[in-house]
Amino acid sequence: MPLTFDPKIFDDIEQERARWQEELEKVFSKKPERLGKFSTVSDSEIKAIYTPEDIRTQDFGKDIGFPGEAPFTRGVQPSMYRGRLWTMRMFAGLGSAKDTNRRFHHLVKAGQTGLSTAFDMPTLMGYDSDAPKARGECGKCGVAIDTLKDMEDLFEGLPIDQITTSMTINPPASVLWAMYIAMAEKRGIDRKVIGGTIQNDMLKEFVAQKTFMCPPEPSVRIVTDTVEFGTKEVPRWNTISISGYHIREAGSTAVQELAFTLADGIAYTEKALERGLHVDDFAPRFSFFFNSHLDFFEEIAKFRAARRMWAKIMKERFKAKDPRSWWLRFHTQTAGCSLTAQQPYNNVVRTALQALAAVMGGTQSLHTNSLDEVLAIPTEEAATIALRTQQIIAEESGVTNTIDPLGGSYFVEAFTTRMEEEAFAIIQKIDDMGGMLSAIEKNYPQLEIADAAYHYQKQIDNREKTVVGVNKYVLEDEEIPVEVLEIDEELEKIQIEKTWRVKEQRDSGKVARCLERVTEACAGKENVMEGLIDAAKEYATVQELCDVYRKVFGEYRDPGIY
């Protein structure tokens, strides 16, 4: 089904474009272009105008199509937002479990439709609040979770059988997921009913975010355990969230984010197949997580290219037959790295534009950053404004009235294809290296991201790229005009005492036996999840379970060459 352009039209367009270009040059001779080069945040050069010539090789059926149909360029659902709006999933976590529970209840009351949990640094690294390495960090950048008691407090009064939960956790993802399942079952909620996502994409940790615990191979083995277990036991759960967000936050270009994320997805698919799982059993529950950065059209093109690429990868590379296996469903978070401490109210505008790009790109769920996130954990007021940003886009802007409003745009379609081609070229390089694990060992993605970050920072420093309030339109003697949330230093003492009480009241013999079972599973080939759930129900701590991982698999140290 080729695009309905008469071939003769291109001769006419070429002539007309040449004529128009002459007129444009006359204008520029009197008043030159504002910039020597027009390019995206990723420094992809953008032409002054796009025409049917730029999409003359595209086939409507193969490359664009209809929403809900392969190649899903225009969205994975036929009705998209005319049928159901995206899930408004605000990232929240602060202080104690009860503090965060109050924030969750506030956001749900304000209209949030999904939960998203931010954990503090000790929890992210698999340490309890009383660990020497944890001192001074309890509850500072998220919620502190040490035992099942904290998980119970965190979700108290929330209908987890009706609302989905996302958990951003990484190395201890399996442990926190086990606690969540245990919490649900102790409340009488069947594991087959609960829905949500765990961000357990460990490959991107070695590439970008650098919160890791064990070496790459055993880390991926644990991820595969969660995929296998979820596929068989928790059918409504997205068993893995393959994340490009942190790759972009580390400084990658949009194309690098796209390529490295899908390459990670390929690696996890291969590991699941090696485990003996059938692609159409597990692939429909894969989900993705992308950054929405500042360049409006670059981000939209990235999202559209991602869907098309994943459909091709699953159909052609992995021979998936179920159309749901071809779907790339994704969560989006607006770009934290774009927020500025200077003139923080500017961040409201940045976030709104980034959220709009995510919506125009067809996201399934969305977190909008708060204006004060660059300074501290968001205040309740700032978080509410961020949620209202989504609601105004959804209910007032009109952009949800038609499906894929930018479909057919010469610029957007050409840019989508360009990003796809460039990202596939990077994936081919990774394949030639032996896959993503081998590429990570060779430091390929790490060095590529470092180079891209350096290039972008130089552009800002040289004022080739504008950051309003930072390198242009700067206010002298500026005072930060926003309230900053501070975590009470007493929290750490209270949390430690709470954890000690739990340890005193539990059956230490049962805990020891559960830990031994997890150790045996790790040392052998048994899936670790059932053992983790049993241990969680006996109130084993996050650190006790993660220490098993560290003991059996060893600890990873970054080579530190960047």
C-alpha positions as semicolon CSV with decimal commas, in nm:
position;residue;x (nm);y (nm);z (nm)
1;M;0,000;0,000;0,000
2;P;0,235;0,277;-0,118
3;L;0,166;0,637;-0,031
4;T;-0,076;0,790;-0,276
5;F;0,161;1,026;-0,445
6;D;0,166;1,035;-0,824
7;P;0,536;0,993;-0,919
8;K;0,503;1,296;-1,144
9;I;0,426;1,509;-0,844
10;F;0,783;1,483;-0,721
11;D;0,916;1,659;-1,029
12;D;0,670;1,940;-0,967
13;I;0,756;1,957;-0,598
14;E;1,129;1,964;-0,674
15;Q;1,082;2,254;-0,911
16;E;0,857;2,442;-0,671
17;R;1,091;2,379;-0,380
18;A;1,386;2,510;-0,583
19;R;1,185;2,822;-0,667
20;W;1,083;2,868;-0,303
21;Q;1,442;2,816;-0,190
22;E;1,553;3,105;-0,410
23;E;1,292;3,327;-0,248
24;L;1,405;3,210;0,094
25;E;1,766;3,296;0,017
26;K;1,658;3,648;-0,076
27;V;1,498;3,682;0,266
28;F;1,810;3,549;0,438
29;S;2,032;3,788;0,240
30;K;1,852;4,074;0,413
31;K;1,810;3,905;0,748
32;P;2,019;3,589;0,812
33;E;1,890;3,284;0,999
34;R;1,893;3,310;1,377
35;L;2,133;3,019;1,412
36;G;2,420;2,883;1,212
37;K;2,277;2,534;1,260
38;F;1,929;2,417;1,358
39;S;1,945;2,088;1,540
40;T;1,767;1,888;1,808
41;V;1,876;1,842;2,167
42;S;2,061;1,534;2,037
43;D;2,222;1,754;1,770
44;S;2,041;1,595;1,477
45;E;2,029;1,859;1,207
46;I;1,683;1,971;1,098
47;K;1,600;2,104;0,752
48;A;1,403;2,423;0,702
49;I;1,112;2,243;0,540
50;Y;0,989;1,891;0,468
51;T;0,778;1,782;0,173
52;P;0,638;1,459;0,022
53;E;0,988;1,409;-0,122
54;D;1,109;1,321;0,227
55;I;0,868;1,031;0,260
56;R;0,852;0,918;-0,102
57;T;0,989;0,570;-0,022
58;Q;0,744;0,504;0,261
59;D;0,468;0,249;0,231
60;F;0,154;0,344;0,422
61;G;0,064;-0,010;0,521
62;K;0,415;-0,126;0,617
63;D;0,549;0,195;0,772
64;I;0,254;0,393;0,906
65;G;-0,069;0,194;0,902
66;F;-0,360;0,231;1,140
67;P;-0,358;0,256;1,520
68;G;-0,376;-0,082;1,690
69;E;-0,236;-0,261;1,385
70;A;0,116;-0,357;1,286
71;P;0,363;-0,188;1,272
72;F;0,196;0,013;1,554
73;T;0,365;0,337;1,450
74;R;0,042;0,515;1,536
75;G;-0,024;0,340;1,867
76;V;-0,087;-0,006;2,011
77;Q;-0,460;0,044;2,073
78;P;-0,712;0,108;1,792
79;S;-0,891;0,380;1,991
80;M;-0,596;0,516;2,190
81;Y;-0,708;0,810;2,405
82;R;-1,056;0,830;2,251
83;G;-1,119;0,505;2,435
84;R;-0,909;0,539;2,750
85;L;-0,665;0,801;2,869
86;W;-0,313;0,707;2,967
87;T;-0,248;0,603;3,328
88;M;-0,146;0,908;3,531
89;R;0,122;0,753;3,746
90;M;0,302;1,007;3,966
91;F;0,634;0,890;4,108
92;A;0,626;0,929;4,486
93;G;0,836;0,827;4,782
94;L;0,952;1,018;5,086
95;G;1,052;0,946;5,442
96;S;0,872;0,657;5,605
97;A;0,620;0,416;5,458
98;K;0,339;0,600;5,637
99;D;0,460;0,936;5,498
100;T;0,451;0,798;5,144
101;N;0,117;0,631;5,208
102;R;-0,028;0,973;5,289
103;R;0,118;1,111;4,964
104;F;-0,032;0,818;4,769
105;H;-0,375;0,882;4,918
106;H;-0,348;1,253;4,835
107;L;-0,255;1,185;4,474
108;V;-0,529;0,925;4,426
109;K;-0,782;1,169;4,571
110;A;-0,646;1,434;4,329
111;G;-0,715;1,207;4,032
112;Q;-0,405;0,993;3,991
113;T;-0,490;0,658;3,827
114;G;-0,179;0,451;3,905
115;L;0,081;0,426;4,183
116;S;0,456;0,463;4,134
117;T;0,700;0,407;4,418
118;A;1,035;0,577;4,470
119;F;1,264;0,406;4,721
120;D;1,545;0,562;4,921
121;M;1,909;0,493;4,842
122;P;1,969;0,224;5,109
123;T;1,667;0,029;4,980
124;L;1,780;0,077;4,619
125;M;2,117;-0,073;4,709
126;G;1,980;-0,358;4,917
127;Y;2,066;-0,231;5,266
128;D;1,848;-0,190;5,573
129;S;1,816;0,146;5,743
130;D;2,040;0,035;6,033
131;A;2,331;-0,064;5,808
132;P;2,646;0,148;5,850
133;K;2,642;0,222;5,476
134;A;2,285;0,354;5,506
135;R;2,344;0,612;5,776
136;G;2,226;0,960;5,688
137;E;2,028;0,845;5,381
138;C;1,711;0,703;5,534
139;G;1,406;0,834;5,350
140;K;1,600;1,115;5,185
141;C;1,536;1,038;4,816
142;G;1,244;0,799;4,850
143;V;1,068;0,573;5,094
144;A;1,260;0,347;5,333
145;I;1,154;-0,019;5,312
146;D;1,324;-0,273;5,537
147;T;1,061;-0,542;5,598
148;L;0,714;-0,657;5,498
149;K;0,579;-0,436;5,778
150;D;0,695;-0,131;5,583
151;M;0,533;-0,265;5,267
152;E;0,208;-0,317;5,459
153;D;0,219;0,040;5,589
154;L;0,306;0,175;5,244
155;F;-0,009;0,044;5,078
156;E;-0,250;0,054;5,370
157;G;-0,600;0,150;5,259
158;L;-0,514;0,149;4,889
159;P;-0,712;-0,077;4,652
160;I;-0,417;-0,268;4,505
161;D;-0,657;-0,515;4,345
162;Q;-0,801;-0,226;4,140
163;I;-0,507;0,010;4,085
164;T;-0,171;-0,085;3,936
165;T;0,160;-0,023;4,109
166;S;0,499;0,054;3,962
167;M;0,815;0,008;4,168
168;T;1,145;0,169;4,067
169;I;1,394;-0,050;4,250
170;N;1,654;-0,227;4,025
171;P;1,907;-0,455;4,212
172;P;1,662;-0,566;4,487
173;A;1,363;-0,566;4,248
174;S;1,290;-0,935;4,304
175;V;1,299;-0,884;4,682
176;L;1,064;-0,583;4,683
177;W;0,830;-0,755;4,438
178;A;0,824;-1,059;4,666
179;M;0,730;-0,829;4,956
180;Y;0,453;-0,672;4,748
181;I;0,311;-1,014;4,656
182;A;0,338;-1,126;5,018
183;M;0,160;-0,809;5,132
184;A;-0,121;-0,867;4,882
185;E;-0,165;-1,232;4,983
186;K;-0,171;-1,146;5,353
187;R;-0,456;-0,907;5,266
188;G;-0,640;-1,194;5,094
189;I;-0,570;-1,070;4,741
190;D;-0,468;-1,339;4,494
191;R;-0,135;-1,283;4,313
192;K;-0,316;-1,343;3,984
193;V;-0,525;-1,029;4,043
194;I;-0,257;-0,770;4,119
195;G;-0,113;-0,563;3,837
196;G;0,184;-0,335;3,798
197;T;0,548;-0,316;3,695
198;I;0,887;-0,365;3,853
199;Q;1,177;-0,170;3,713
200;N;1,423;-0,456;3,720
201;D;1,619;-0,376;3,403
202;M;1,970;-0,437;3,532
203;L;2,150;-0,398;3,199
204;K;2,075;-0,025;3,191
205;E;2,224;0,000;3,541
206;F;2,562;-0,114;3,411
207;V;2,523;0,122;3,114
208;A;2,392;0,435;3,282
209;Q;2,245;0,466;3,630
210;K;2,511;0,260;3,814
211;T;2,295;0,127;4,098
212;F;2,410;-0,231;4,088
213;M;2,488;-0,504;4,334
214;C;2,591;-0,827;4,162
215;P;2,781;-0,878;3,833
216;P;2,591;-0,861;3,503
217;E;2,539;-1,234;3,439
218;P;2,379;-1,326;3,775
219;S;2,187;-0,997;3,769
220;V;2,029;-1,097;3,439
221;R;1,965;-1,447;3,577
222;I;1,756;-1,293;3,859
223;V;1,570;-1,077;3,606
224;T;1,493;-1,393;3,407
225;D;1,360;-1,554;3,726
226;T;1,113;-1,266;3,764
227;V;1,008;-1,296;3,398
228;E;0,953;-1,672;3,434
229;F;0,768;-1,642;3,765
230;G;0,547;-1,355;3,653
231;T;0,459;-1,530;3,329
232;K;0,340;-1,837;3,520
233;E;0,209;-1,693;3,847
234;V;0,128;-1,319;3,817
235;P;-0,033;-1,283;3,473
236;R;-0,142;-0,918;3,508
237;W;0,206;-0,801;3,609
238;N;0,454;-0,649;3,364
239;T;0,747;-0,873;3,444
240;I;1,013;-0,627;3,339
241;S;1,035;-0,256;3,268
242;I;1,305;-0,210;3,006
243;S;1,428;0,138;3,072
244;G;1,574;0,398;2,840
245;Y;1,494;0,676;3,085
246;H;1,816;0,652;3,282
247;I;2,021;0,607;2,966
248;R;1,891;0,946;2,851
249;E;1,941;1,099;3,195
250;A;2,305;0,990;3,176
251;G;2,348;1,203;2,865
252;S;2,266;0,983;2,565
253;T;2,111;1,109;2,246
254;A;1,752;1,015;2,162
255;V;1,874;0,760;1,906
256;Q;2,113;0,605;2,160
257;E;1,833;0,583;2,416
258;L;1,617;0,408;2,157
259;A;1,887;0,168;2,038
260;F;2,032;0,071;2,376
261;T;1,687;0,020;2,528
262;L;1,569;-0,211;2,251
263;A;1,904;-0,392;2,258
264;D;1,843;-0,457;2,629
265;G;1,497;-0,590;2,536
266;I;1,657;-0,825;2,283
267;A;1,897;-0,954;2,549
268;Y;1,617;-1,026;2,798
269;T;1,413;-1,199;2,528
270;E;1,708;-1,423;2,443
271;K;1,758;-1,513;2,810
272;A;1,391;-1,599;2,854
273;L;1,404;-1,821;2,546
274;E;1,715;-1,994;2,682
275;R;1,514;-2,061;3,000
276;G;1,267;-2,256;2,786
277;L;0,985;-2,003;2,781
278;H;0,783;-1,948;2,463
279;V;0,808;-1,596;2,323
280;D;0,432;-1,550;2,298
281;D;0,390;-1,645;2,663
282;F;0,621;-1,380;2,810
283;A;0,666;-1,105;2,549
284;P;0,313;-0,956;2,589
285;R;0,403;-0,861;2,948
286;F;0,725;-0,679;2,861
287;S;0,699;-0,305;2,913
288;F;0,930;-0,015;2,838
289;F;1,017;0,313;3,007
290;F;1,131;0,618;2,812
291;N;1,245;0,970;2,879
292;S;1,058;1,264;2,727
293;H;1,320;1,532;2,674
294;L;1,302;1,891;2,556
295;D;1,297;1,855;2,179
296;F;0,929;1,813;2,106
297;F;0,935;1,645;1,766
298;E;1,247;1,439;1,830
299;E;1,073;1,274;2,124
300;I;0,753;1,208;1,932
301;A;0,951;1,052;1,646
302;K;1,144;0,840;1,899
303;F;0,826;0,697;2,050
304;R;0,678;0,618;1,709
305;A;1,003;0,459;1,589
306;A;1,027;0,250;1,905
307;R;0,690;0,087;1,845
308;R;0,768;0,012;1,482
309;M;1,112;-0,126;1,561
310;W;0,993;-0,355;1,841
311;A;0,716;-0,495;1,620
312;K;0,977;-0,578;1,356
313;I;1,216;-0,727;1,613
314;M;0,952;-0,953;1,764
315;K;0,803;-1,064;1,431
316;E;1,118;-1,103;1,224
317;R;1,391;-1,181;1,478
318;F;1,199;-1,383;1,736
319;K;0,913;-1,515;1,516
320;A;0,645;-1,413;1,764
321;K;0,296;-1,493;1,636
322;D;0,073;-1,321;1,892
323;P;0,015;-0,954;1,793
324;R;0,033;-0,859;2,161
325;S;0,395;-0,980;2,157
326;W;0,463;-0,716;1,894
327;W;0,331;-0,434;2,109
328;L;0,573;-0,194;2,265
329;R;0,384;-0,058;2,565
330;F;0,568;0,213;2,752
331;H;0,567;0,446;3,049
332;T;0,713;0,793;3,010
333;Q;0,871;1,029;3,259
334;T;0,954;1,385;3,174
335;A;1,326;1,462;3,170
336;G;1,467;1,517;3,518
337;C;1,799;1,625;3,368
338;S;1,627;1,917;3,195
339;L;1,505;2,074;3,520
340;T;1,698;2,371;3,652
341;A;1,752;2,505;4,003
342;Q;1,764;2,852;3,850
343;Q;1,418;3,003;3,792
344;P;1,247;2,679;3,901
345;Y;0,899;2,787;3,785
346;N;1,032;2,753;3,430
347;N;1,027;2,380;3,501
348;V;0,646;2,381;3,490
349;V;0,661;2,487;3,125
350;R;0,937;2,238;3,041
351;T;0,740;1,955;3,199
352;A;0,418;2,052;3,021
353;L;0,587;2,042;2,679
354;Q;0,758;1,712;2,755
355;A;0,430;1,562;2,876
356;L;0,256;1,683;2,561
357;A;0,524;1,513;2,349
358;A;0,469;1,187;2,540
359;V;0,095;1,208;2,480
360;M;0,135;1,296;2,112
361;G;0,377;1,003;2,090
362;G;0,120;0,760;2,233
363;T;0,243;0,672;2,583
364;Q;0,049;0,425;2,802
365;S;0,134;0,593;3,131
366;L;0,304;0,912;3,236
367;H;0,484;1,075;3,527
368;T;0,531;1,449;3,517
369;N;0,820;1,589;3,716
370;S;0,754;1,852;3,977
371;L;0,903;2,200;3,950
372;D;1,109;2,153;4,267
373;E;1,249;1,805;4,195
374;V;1,590;1,943;4,112
375;L;1,605;2,085;4,465
376;A;1,444;1,817;4,682
377;I;1,168;1,559;4,706
378;P;0,857;1,737;4,571
379;T;0,623;1,912;4,807
380;E;0,259;1,807;4,799
381;E;0,170;2,132;4,619
382;A;0,436;2,085;4,351
383;A;0,334;1,722;4,294
384;T;-0,028;1,830;4,255
385;I;0,067;2,092;3,994
386;A;0,258;1,823;3,804
387;L;-0,048;1,595;3,810
388;R;-0,275;1,883;3,704
389;T;-0,045;1,935;3,404
390;Q;-0,141;1,589;3,278
391;Q;-0,508;1,644;3,351
392;I;-0,516;1,974;3,160
393;I;-0,351;1,809;2,859
394;A;-0,603;1,524;2,880
395;E;-0,919;1,721;2,947
396;E;-0,867;2,071;2,807
397;S;-0,612;2,079;2,525
398;G;-0,805;1,883;2,263
399;V;-0,501;1,676;2,161
400;T;-0,676;1,355;2,268
401;N;-0,972;1,410;2,038
402;T;-0,813;1,238;1,739
403;I;-0,581;0,938;1,725
404;D;-0,220;1,014;1,631
405;P;-0,277;1,377;1,524
406;L;0,074;1,403;1,377
407;G;0,046;1,095;1,156
408;G;0,121;1,189;0,796
409;S;0,331;1,492;0,884
410;Y;0,616;1,502;0,633
411;F;0,856;1,607;0,907
412;V;0,740;1,360;1,172
413;E;0,722;1,062;0,936
414;A;1,063;1,138;0,786
415;F;1,215;1,190;1,130
416;T;1,060;0,866;1,260
417;T;1,217;0,669;0,976
418;R;1,552;0,841;1,022
419;M;1,561;0,752;1,393
420;E;1,464;0,394;1,318
421;E;1,744;0,355;1,063
422;E;2,006;0,511;1,292
423;A;1,895;0,304;1,593
424;F;1,897;-0,023;1,396
425;A;2,252;0,059;1,285
426;I;2,358;0,080;1,651
427;I;2,177;-0,246;1,733
428;Q;2,368;-0,410;1,447
429;K;2,697;-0,294;1,603
430;I;2,588;-0,448;1,932
431;D;2,493;-0,774;1,758
432;D;2,836;-0,780;1,593
433;M;2,992;-0,752;1,940
434;G;2,802;-1,060;2,056
435;G;2,499;-0,891;2,213
436;M;2,434;-0,637;2,486
437;L;2,616;-0,817;2,766
438;S;2,930;-0,837;2,553
439;A;2,891;-0,474;2,446
440;I;2,870;-0,370;2,812
441;E;3,185;-0,569;2,891
442;K;3,357;-0,386;2,604
443;N;3,227;-0,052;2,747
444;Y;3,068;0,039;2,415
445;P;2,736;0,192;2,532
446;Q;2,901;0,354;2,835
447;L;3,159;0,538;2,624
448;E;2,902;0,638;2,359
449;I;2,680;0,793;2,626
450;A;2,975;0,969;2,790
451;D;3,076;1,123;2,455
452;A;2,720;1,238;2,385
453;A;2,687;1,394;2,731
454;Y;3,017;1,578;2,690
455;H;2,916;1,708;2,348
456;Y;2,582;1,842;2,477
457;Q;2,741;2,009;2,779
458;K;2,995;2,180;2,554
459;Q;2,710;2,314;2,343
460;I;2,547;2,460;2,655
461;D;2,875;2,604;2,779
462;N;2,939;2,762;2,439
463;R;2,577;2,885;2,423
464;E;2,512;2,685;2,108
465;K;2,213;2,542;2,296
466;T;1,998;2,764;2,514
467;V;1,888;2,676;2,866
468;V;1,661;2,957;2,977
469;G;1,769;3,099;3,310
470;V;2,105;2,921;3,300
471;N;2,301;3,048;3,000
472;K;2,046;3,299;2,869
473;Y;1,791;3,531;3,029
474;V;1,978;3,496;3,357
475;L;1,853;3,690;3,660
476;E;2,116;3,851;3,881
477;D;2,103;3,784;4,254
478;E;1,820;3,537;4,206
479;E;1,657;3,387;4,514
480;I;1,490;3,048;4,488
481;P;1,120;3,135;4,533
482;V;0,989;2,788;4,624
483;E;0,936;2,597;4,943
484;V;1,171;2,298;4,976
485;L;1,059;1,982;5,152
486;E;1,300;1,858;5,420
487;I;1,304;1,510;5,574
488;D;1,313;1,508;5,955
489;E;1,646;1,375;6,080
490;E;1,456;1,185;6,350
491;L;1,313;0,959;6,080
492;E;1,625;0,741;6,070
493;K;1,608;0,666;6,443
494;I;1,235;0,588;6,423
495;Q;1,281;0,361;6,119
496;I;1,571;0,171;6,278
497;E;1,372;0,114;6,596
498;K;1,076;-0,009;6,388
499;T;1,299;-0,258;6,205
500;W;1,450;-0,383;6,532
501;R;1,102;-0,441;6,677
502;V;1,006;-0,649;6,375
503;K;1,323;-0,858;6,415
504;E;1,249;-0,914;6,784
505;Q;0,889;-1,027;6,721
506;R;0,948;-1,261;6,424
507;D;1,040;-1,630;6,436
508;S;1,416;-1,620;6,377
509;G;1,432;-1,995;6,312
510;K;1,180;-1,973;6,028
511;V;1,367;-1,672;5,884
512;A;1,695;-1,867;5,890
513;R;1,536;-2,161;5,708
514;C;1,386;-1,929;5,447
515;L;1,722;-1,761;5,388
516;E;1,884;-2,101;5,345
517;R;1,623;-2,196;5,085
518;V;1,694;-1,874;4,891
519;T;2,067;-1,947;4,914
520;E;2,016;-2,295;4,769
521;A;1,799;-2,156;4,487
522;C;2,066;-1,900;4,398
523;A;2,344;-2,157;4,408
524;G;2,143;-2,394;4,189
525;K;1,893;-2,343;3,910
526;E;1,570;-2,308;4,108
527;N;1,367;-1,991;4,053
528;V;1,425;-1,764;4,355
529;M;1,081;-1,599;4,369
530;E;0,879;-1,848;4,579
531;G;1,160;-1,861;4,832
532;L;1,173;-1,482;4,847
533;I;0,796;-1,458;4,900
534;D;0,807;-1,712;5,184
535;A;1,098;-1,524;5,341
536;A;0,914;-1,193;5,310
537;K;0,610;-1,341;5,487
538;E;0,837;-1,431;5,778
539;Y;0,962;-1,069;5,784
540;A;1,312;-1,129;5,652
541;T;1,465;-0,791;5,576
542;V;1,567;-0,644;5,242
543;Q;1,933;-0,659;5,340
544;E;1,917;-1,017;5,468
545;L;1,784;-1,131;5,131
546;C;2,019;-0,912;4,928
547;D;2,312;-1,035;5,137
548;V;2,229;-1,382;5,006
549;Y;2,270;-1,247;4,653
550;R;2,597;-1,080;4,747
551;K;2,725;-1,399;4,915
552;V;2,637;-1,636;4,630
553;F;2,695;-1,413;4,326
554;G;2,956;-1,170;4,454
555;E;2,955;-0,791;4,432
556;Y;3,022;-0,585;4,122
557;R;3,260;-0,292;4,104
558;D;3,243;-0,046;3,816
559;P;3,565;-0,038;3,611
560;G;3,564;0,340;3,647
561;I;3,714;0,428;3,309
562;Y;3,478;0,707;3,204
